[in-house]
């Protein structure tokens, strides 16, 4: 059970970005000083003491959550970016979207063999981005220690998608059924 009432700071936006979709806006939670602190603290505290030395966060809002979680864990932060955004040699991983595919990249030297890595994002919907990030980590020689999210859209079944590839813990602060 979460220590903070995160759900009170998540705003439902009906029919966004298209009719029939209820968008879960977490920006009020991030704008609230106590809410933002609680998100970072609780995600980090859950994984303290596990030897995590790198946190990977996906562009763009995964940076907002992942970087401060890395700081709290005493770990480095690795940004997973869209193609063309990183200036040096990269590893790339494509993944499925609802309508098509996308790609994510990390610097080739961002993860070292033996690194213990936590995948962090603000929200997990289908799980595709998280799986792609974790696949990049493994290709670089790192070990996935877990997945951490502020919000999980459970009705899209991301745990099955992630679980089809990885058996590490998935920890979410708020779950929407």
N, C-alpha and C positions, 0 to 999 in steps of 0.2 A: 504494500500500500504506500502510495506516495505521501511524502511529508507536506506537500503543498497542494492547494486546489488549483491545479493547472487548467482544468477544464473551464473554470470561470473566466479565464483570459483567452479562450479560443472562440473566435467569432465565426458563426456559420454565414456564408454568403450564398444564398440560393441562386441557381441558374448562372453560375460563373465557373468556368469560362464559357460554358454553353448550357442551353436549357436542359434541365433534369439533373445537373450536377450541383451538389452542395459543397462548395469550397470551404475548407477548414483553414481560416486565416489565423496563423500563430503570431503575426507581427505584434498584436497587443501583449502577448506573453513575453516577447522579446523586449518590448519597450518598457515594461514594468520592471523597475529595479529589483524588487523582491522576486518576481517571477523569473527573470533572466538568471539571477544568482542561483535560485533554487534549481533550475534546469541544469545548469553547469555543475553545481555542487553534487546533486543527486546522481547524475550520470557518471561523474568522475568517482564519487565515493563507492559506487557499486562495483567498480573495477579496480579499486586501489589494492595494492599488494599482490598483483598478478604478474608483475614484471613487465608490464607493457612499456615499450620504449618508443613506439611510433603510433600516431593516430592519423588515419586517412579520412579526410572529409571531401565530399563531392561538391563541385561547383553548383550553385553559388551559396545557398544557405547552409550547406554543410560546413562551410568555412566559419560561419558565425557561431556554430555550436562546437565544431571539432577543435578549432584552435584553442579556445579557453579550456576545453576538457583536457587537451594535451598539456597545457600549462599546469593545470591542477594535478595531473598525473606525473609531472616531471618528465614528460615525453616530448619528442619532436613532432612537428605537424607536417603532413604531406598533403598538398592540395591535389586532388584529382580534377583535371580540367578538360574542357572541350577541346577538340583538335585545333591546333594553331595558336594556342595560348601560352605554351611553355617554350622557352627559348633554346633549350638544349635537347640532346637525344632523349627520346621518349619510348615508353612501352605503351601500346594501345590495346584497348579491348572494346569490341562492339557488343551491343546488347539490344534486346527487343524492346520496342515501345508498343503502345496500343495500336498505333498506326505506323509501322515502319521500324527503323533501327536508329540507334545513336551510337556514339563512341565516346570513350573517356580515356584520358592519358595521365601518366605520371612520369616524372623524370626517371630515366633508366637507373640512375644511381641513388634514388630517394629511399629505397628499401634495400637493406643489406641482408645477406643470408643469416638466418638466425634471429632477425628482428621479430619481436612479439608485437603484433599490430591489432589495434582496435579500430573498427570501421564505425564512424559516427556521422549521423545526418540529422537534420531537423525533423524530417518526416520520411516514413517508409510507406510507399503505396503498393506497387506490385513487387518490389524487391529487386528489380532488374539492375538498377544502378549499384546497389550494394553488392550484388553478386559480381558485377563487372569489376568493382573496386577490389574485392577480395581475390578475384582471379589474377588481377595485376600484382597484388602483393605476393601471391604464391609463385607466380612466374618469376618474380624478382628474388625468390628464396626466403621470403618472410613467412611467418606462421600467424594465422588468424586466431586471435584470442577471444573475439566476441564482436557483437554488433550492438550499437546503442543508438536509440532514437528518442527524440522528445515526443513525437506523435506517430502512432501506427494506425493505418487504415486497415483494420483486420478484415473488413468485408471484401477487400481485394486479395486477401490470402497471401500476404508477402512471406509469412513463415514457411509455407509450403515451397515457394520458389527458392528462398534462401536454403531451406532444409534439404532440397533436392541436390544441392551442391556442397553444403557445409553443415557440420553437426555442432558448431559452437553456439554458445548462448546468445539469444536475442533478448535484449532488455529495452522496454519502452516505458516511458513515464505515463503516457496517456494512450489508451487503446479505444478506437471507435469501432464498434461492432456493425 
